[in-house]
Every structure is written in C-alpha cells, then in structure tokens.
Amino acid sequence: MAHCYYHALSSVKAWGGVVTDYQPLHDWFDQSKAQIADFRHRALRHHAEGIFMLEAVFGTTITNSDGRIVPVRLIGEQHVREDLGCIPSFADWARTIRAEPWMARAQRLSQQFDARTPV
C-alpha cells in the first residue's frame, strides 16, 4: 500500500472503529521514509522484530472508538503483510545488504586510547 491512510482503512475493515484509531500505528511503521523515501525504508521496521517494537511503543492492545480491544501485534502483522506479502525477520533483510569496504574499517579501541590513561 502506498499510504498509511489505506492501511488504517484496512484496519477499520478488520476490527471496526475509525481511521484515527489506527493511523498512529501505521504512521510509526513508515516514519523511516524520512531517511529513505523508497521501498528500502521498510528494512528498518517491516519485519518480525519491528512488529514487537510497535507493541513496545503502543502497548499490547488498543481500544478502538467502537470499544473493541485490538491486539497491536495483529495491526503490525497486517501492515507488514499488506506491504510485503509476508512477515520477514530482520535477518532476511540483513542478508540482502551488500557488504562494502567502509563497513569493515573498524579500529581496535586499544589503538585509539592508551589503556593507562582514564577516559
């Protein structure tokens, strides 16, 4: 889906209530568009761990305007499935990252600091 509003409409169809009951949860998934405005933004939150992060941020359930209690995890699963067709793990995303030389240029901290000198 192209916009969180449509995800929220889908949530209304599934669990009742109104769009504004669900919009903040769906917006949270797509906040990563601020960093990268194409499909790659999904690697940051569109996975199993991202769904659990959503639950940590918004709580285990929400109560929609119809008074229905809806598990946040189900809303997250709906969002990710609508965008990707499945729920990948973060490892699935990470496997697609092509290693670049700059990613492995770490230096030992012992080379930067004298172990006898307090930091």
N, C-alpha and C positions, 0 to 999 in steps of 0.2 A: 504494500500500500504506500502511496506517495505522501500522505499527510496523517498526522496523529489524530486529526478530527475523524477520519474514516475508521481508524482503529477504535476510537471511542464510540462511534456509531455501532460498530460491530459488537462492542461490549454491551451496549444498551440492548441490542437484539438478543444477546445471550442471557443477560441477567436482569434486564429491566433498568429502571432509573432514567437518568438523563445524561447527556454527553458530559456535562461538567463533573459528574461523579467520577469519571474515568480519565478525563483529559490530562490531569497532572501526572498520572502513572505512565501514560503513553508518551507524554512530553519528556519525561525522565529518560526513557529509552533513547530518544532521538536528540537529546542535548549534545551528544557527540558530533552532531552535524556542525556545531560551531567550530570544531577543529578541522574536520574534513567533510566537505559538502558533496560527497558521493557515497556509493554503497559501502565503501570501506569503513565508514564511521561505525558500522554495525559490529565490527570486530571488538569494540570496546565494551558493549553491553548486551549484544544479541547472542547470548549463549546461556547454558545452564547456570553458571555462577552469577551472571547478570540478573537472572530471574530471582535468585536468592538474595542478591544485593537489593533488588526492588522491594522485596519483603522486609529486609532490614531497615530500609528507609521509610516505608509507608505502613509497616506493621503487618501482622499475619492476615488480617481481614480489613475490609472497608464495609461500611453500611451505606448502601446507596439511598437515593431520595425516596425510593419505594419502601424503605425499611428492610430491605433484603441484605443479609450478610453474605459478602462475596469474598472468597479467598484471593488474596493478592497474587499468590503464585499462579492461579488459573488465569488471571488477567495478563500476567507476564508471559505465560506459555502461549496464550492466544496471540499476543503481539508478535512474538518471535516466529511462531508458525506462519502467521499471515505474511511476514516479510520473507522468510527463508524456506518455508515448506517443511521444516523440521527444527528440532532444538539441538544445535551442535554443542559440544563442550568448548571451553576456551582452547584446549589442546588442538581441536580441529582447526580453529582459526590460526593458532600459532604455527602449525605445520605448513601453512601456506606462505609464511613470511620468508622471503628470500634473504639469506644471510649476506650482509655487506661487510667489507673490511672494517669500517669505522665502528661496527657494533662490538668488535672483539678487542679493542685497543685499551683495555683496562691496564692500569699500573698497580703494582702492589703498594699498599699504603706505607709499608716499611721503606719504600724508595722515596716517598714524599716527606716522611717525618722521621726524625731521629727518635727512636724508641725511648731514649733517656730524657727527652725534653717533653714536659707536660704540654698538652694541647690547650 
